[in-house]
Amino acid sequence: MPGPAPEPAPPHPAGAADAAAAGQSRLGQVEFVALVAMLFATIAFSIDAMLPAFPEIAAELTPADPNRAQLILTSFVLGMGLGTALAGPISDAFGRKPVILFGALLYILGSALAAGAQSLELVLAARVVQGLGAAGPRVVSLAMVRDLYSGREMARIMSFAMMVFTLVPAVAPMLGAGIIALVGWRGIFGAFVLFAIVSGLWLALRQPETLPPAARRPLSAGPLAAAARDVLGRRSILTAIAVQTLGFGALFATLSSTQPVFDTTFGRADGFPFWFAGIALVSALGSLLNARIVMRLGMRRVVTGTLAVQVAVSGAMAVATWAAAWPEALAFPAYLLWTTGVFFMAGLTFGNLNALAMEPVGHVAGMAASLIGSVATVASVFIAAPIGLMFDGTPLPLVLGVLACSAVGWVLMRTLPG
């Protein structure tokens, strides 16, 4: 990562004045990126560290129906989706830091409840609470970035944060497996508590509030409805949300289907955490590449070009898989490269799409972040779930699903003005 760059003035000049009056100084860019990345990583850590625990949870809490253990993930996503719709507007009214810190407390409470739960139903309820709490770091940290940066510079900051964030899936499954080996699956929730405490203290002690009182908006129905109309009434934002939804759908479908493909199609279940770590490490280079090219090419061109490449690659992969054209020795390497490309695409698109959607609405950044995140996340479930359920022992349904998502996303991006 390059050294700190000169920092532009924040959109709310009063924020700098308030910080100065309080004797605080704005965080350097490197530390700020690291903090934001850790806040973002709450989501990935909460999901990926649980993957190795499914067999143990199923054996202990739902032996008669092991598939119900997968609800550990969807219950968390449900809570996160609900919290995403609320966290941003609340942060517009009360400031960014209090909402993130309250979310951390909820997350810790949910983790503690899950660790001691004696039934799957109670674990699922606790995971919903966890998801509600995790929505604070997920959404409000994005609004915090928008408070301080805009346009291509915001996209650059997001790229650096996403680059660090994408390293979490590389280590989370192995960390989860290690914790299970030492203390059992309940110990993973203890790791979640420790993670939330560290990130919460870092934010509380080091990051000044980015939204000054003068820029806050009252938490009342009229202003909230007006802000929502402001966000959802802009065609460019709706298009960015739609493309992000398709991208999330492709990514979540790949995430949910990859382990069955490794196991059923290729018989490589034992090595899955290590292969997945390699995929995540290579994919992190997508965010690094985006940080280097987005200032020169612009967000729209990078996203559109990335989707075009994905359409071509996935189209070729679909044809070869359908025709069984891969020699046996090449089938797994081809799938591995293709899967890596799907995750690599995330680093070149999601940060840019967030920046495109947030750019016109810095004055209601919290509401915008909530709506964008909530709509894209919830809607993507209705794309990813059917693709995952179509798994037939081959990667073909997944490849066709990613191809369709990328193609529609490319068409939508072509409608945006340059």
N, C-alpha and C positions, 0 to 999 in steps of 0.2 A: 504494500500500500504506500503511495507517495506521501510525503510530508504534508502537514496542514497547509491548505491554500488560504489566501486572503478571504475573509468572510464577509459576505454582503450584509448590509443593514437589514434587520428583520422587518417584516411587514408592519409590525406594531412598534413604532419608535418608542412609545412609552415603556415598553418592556425593558429596553436597555437602560432607561433612566431609573426605573424601579430597581433593577439589579444593582446599578451603581450606588443608589441611595442606601441599599441594604448592605453595601460593602462586598457584593458578590461580583464575580467576573464570569463571562460566558465561557463555557467549556471549549477547549481546543477541539478542532475538527476530528482528530484521531480518537480522542476519548469519547466524544459525542457519538461517533459512528459505532464504537464498541458498545456503548451503553444501549443505543437503540437496537443494535443487533442482538444483544442479550435479552432485551424485552421481547423482541420478535420471536426469539428462540424458545420462549415459554411454550408456544403452541407445538412446535416440532418435537421438543423434548417430551411433552406430555403425551404425545401420540406414539412416537417411534420407540421410546423406552419401554412401552407396554407390549410391543409385538412379541417378544420372547416369552411373555408371561401367560399367553393364552392357554397353552396346555395345562399349566399348573392351576390357573383360575378355574378352568373347566372341570378339572379333576376334583377340586375341592368344593366348588360352589354349585356346579351344574353338571354333574356326571351323566345324568340321563339325557342331556341335550347339549353337547359340547359347543355347538355352533352359537349358542347364546352368549358365549364369552366375547364374541365379536362386538356385542353391544357396548362393551367397554369403550370403544372408539366412538361409536355414533352418539352415545349419550353425552360424551364430552363435546362433540361438535354441536349437538343440540344446545347445550348450555352456552357455548361460545357464540352461536348464531343469535340467541336471545340477548345475550349481553352486548353484542356488537351493536344492536339497534339502540341501546340505551347509553352506552359509555360515552360516545362522542358528544351528544347534546348536554349531558350532565357536565362534561369537562368544559364545554363552552360557557356554562354558567358558573362553575366553581373553580375552574383552573385545571391544568393538566396533572400536576403532581398529586393532589388529593385523590383524584379518581384512580390513578394507577396504583397508589399505595392502598386504597381501600380494596381494589381488585386483588392485590397481593394477599391481603388478609383473608378475603373470601377463598382464594385459591388454597391457602394454607389450611383453612377450616375444612374445605372439601377433601384435601389430601389426608388430613388426620382422621376424618370420618371414614374414608375408604380403607385406610390402613387397619382400622379396628372392626370393619364390617364383617358380620358372620353370615350374610346372605348376599346373593348376586344383586337382588333388588336394591339393597342398601348401598352396595358399591356403585350401582348405576346412578342412584340419586346423588351420591357424593360426587360422582364424575360430572353430573350436571352443574353442581355448585362450583366445582373446579373450573368448568368451562365458562361459567358466568364471570368468575374472577379473572380468568385468563384473557377475557375480552378487553379488559382495561389496558394491559400492556400492548395488546395487539392493535387496537384502534387508536388509543390516545397517543401512543408514541408516534404514529404516523401524523397526527395533527400537530404534535410537537415539532416534527421536522418541518411541516408546512409553515408553522409560526416563524421559523428562522430562515427558511430557504424557499426558493420558487423556481419554476421553469426547469431548464436543463441542469442547473446546479442542484436542484432538489433531486432530479433523476440520478445525478452522479452520487449524491449522498446515499440515496436509496440503494444504488448498485453496490456500494461498498458494504452497507449494512446487510444486504441480501447475500453478499459473498461470504461474510462471516456466518450468517444465519444458516446457509446451506451446508456448512460443515457439521451442524448438529446431527442430522440424520446419519452421518458417517460414524459417529461414536455412540449415539443413543442406544441402538439395539445391543451393541456389545456391552455397554455399561449396564443396561438392564439385565442382560444375561449374567454378567458378573455379580450383580447384586443378588439375583435369584440364587446363584450357586452358594453365596455366602450366608444370606439371611432369609431367603425365600422371597416370593413375589410381593409381599406386603412391604418389604424394605424399599421398593421402588418409590412408594409414596413418601417415605422419609427423605429420599433424594429430592423429590419435588419440593418438599418443605424447605430444605436447605437452599435449593436454587432460588426460590422466591424470596427468602430472607436476604441472600447476597444481592440480588438485583434490586430489591426494595431499598436496602441500605445505601447502595451505590447511588440510586436516584435521589434519595432523601438528602444525602450528605453532599453530593457534588453538583447536581444539576439545578440551576436556578429555574424558577417558574418562568415559562415562556409566554404565558397569556396574562398580561397585566389586567387589573380590575377594570380599567377604562374600556377595554376591548371585549369584555364579557357580555353575554346575552342572557336575558332572564329566562328561567326555565318555566315557561308558560305556554299554553296551547297555541295561542295566536302567533307568537314569534317562531315557535317550532314548526308550525304548519307553513309559515311564510318561508322559512329556511329550506324546508323540504321541497316546496314548490320551486324555489330558486335552483336547487340542485337538480331535481328530476325534470325540470322544464328546459334543460339545455340538451340539445341533441348530441353534442359532442360528448357529454358526460354519459348519457345513456348508451352511446355506442361503445365507449371505453368500458363501461360496466359489462355490456354484453360480451365483448371480446374477452374480458377477464373471466367472466363466467365460463366461457368455453375453454379457456386455458386451465382454469381450476378443474373443470370436469375431466379434461384429458389427463391432468396431473394426478388427481385423486383416483381415477380409474386405473392408471398405471401403478400407483402406489398400492392399491388394494389387490390388483391382479398379479403383480410381479412374483410374490412369494408362491402362490399356487403354480405359476408357470415354471418357476425354478424347481418346485417339488414334483409336480405331476408330469410336466412335459419333458424336463431334462434330468430329473432325479438328482438334483443338487441342493436339497433342503439343508443339509448339514453346513454347507459353505455359504448359505444365503447371507448371514450378517456380514461376512467379509466381502463378498461380491457387492453387496449393497453399500458398504463403506467406500469401495472403489468408485462406484457410480456417483456417490455424493461428492467425493473429492474432485473428480473430473468435472462434474456439473458446476461446482463452485466457480470454475474458470469462466462460465457464461456471464456471471455478474461482473467479474474483473474485465472481461472484454467489453461489456456494455459501458462500464465506467470510462473506458478509453475512447470509445467511438461515439457515445451519445452527444457529447458537446459539439462534435463536428457534423454528425449526420442528422441529429434531431430524433426525438422520441418516435414519431410516427413512422419514419423511414426504417428505423431499426426493427420495430415490431412487425411492420408489413413484410420486410425482407426475411425476417426469421420465420414467420408463418409460411411464406412461400417455399422456403427451403424444407420446412417440415412436411408440407404437402407433397413435395417431390420425393423425399426420402420415405415417408410413410406409404405413399403410393407404390413405390418400387418394392418396399418390404411386404405390402399386402399381396401384390401379384406373385412374388417369389414364394411366400408362405402358402398361398392358395394352390399354387401349381406344384408345391413340394419340390421346388427347384434347388433348395439348398442341399448340398452333400451333407451327410450326417456329421462330418467333422466340422462343418462351417455353420450349422444351424444355431448352436448356442452362441458362438462369437457374434453372429449377425444379430441375434436378439439382444445380446448384451450391449452392443454398440447402438442399436436403435433405442433401447431403453435409456441409455445415457443421454442420447440426443433429446429425448423428451424432457428430461430433467434439466439439461443444458438450456433448452428453450425457455424455461421458467426464468432463468437469470437474465435473459435478453428481452423479456416481455413484461413481467409483473410490475417491476419498479417503474418502468416507463408508462405503463397503463395507469398506475396509481397517480403518477405525476401529471399525466394528461387529464385525468378526471379531476384532480384537485386544483389544477392551475387557475381556473376561473373563479374559484369559490374560497379563496383564502380567508374571506371575512366570516365564513361559517365553516371553518375547517373541521371542527368536531362533528357537526351534523353530516358534512360531506363524507368524512372518513367512516362514520357509522353506516350511512346508507350504502356507500360503495361496498364496504366490507360485508355487510349483512346480506344485501341482495345477491352479490356474486357468490358468497359462500353457500347460502341456502339453495339458490338455484342450481349451483353446480352439482349438488347431491343428486338431483333428478336426472342429471346427465351421467354421472359416474356410476351410480348404483345399477342402472340397467346394463351398462357396458360390463360391469363386473359380474353380474348375474348370468351373462351370456357365455361365460367361460366354458369351453367344451373340451378342454384338455390340450388345446393349441393356442398360440398367441393371436390367431387371426381375428377373433372378435375385438380384442383390445386394439390391435393395429388399425382395424377399420374404424373403430370409434375415435381414435386419435386423429386419423385422417379426416374424418367428417368434421370434427371440432376445429381443426386447423384450417380446413378449406373455408368453412363458414366465417371463421374469424378473419381470414385474409380478405374475403369479400367485404366484410363490414369495415375493415381498416381502409379499404380503397375508397370508401364513401366519405372519409374525413378529409377536410381541407388540408392542404400541405402547410 
